[in-house]
Amino acid sequence: MTIPIRAKQPAAEGQLLKHVIAEYKHRAQAVTCVCGWQGSTATTDGRHSEWTEHLAANRPRRG
């Protein structure tokens, strides 16, 4: 089962790209980000997944 979440929309010039799920495949636990990245939401340790690592790697720096 594939659930489309959001339509892909390019970020406006000068605007930060928000990383959100564009498509989720439930049984495979596969996601596609609006930036085009593809990975999994499955976790082996109950905390970290490819998706959470992708979000952390692309989080804007505070400061």
Secondary structure, DSSP 8 states (H G I E B T S, - for coil): -EEE--------TT------EEEEETTTTEEEETTS-EEE--BSSSS-BHHHHHHHHT-----
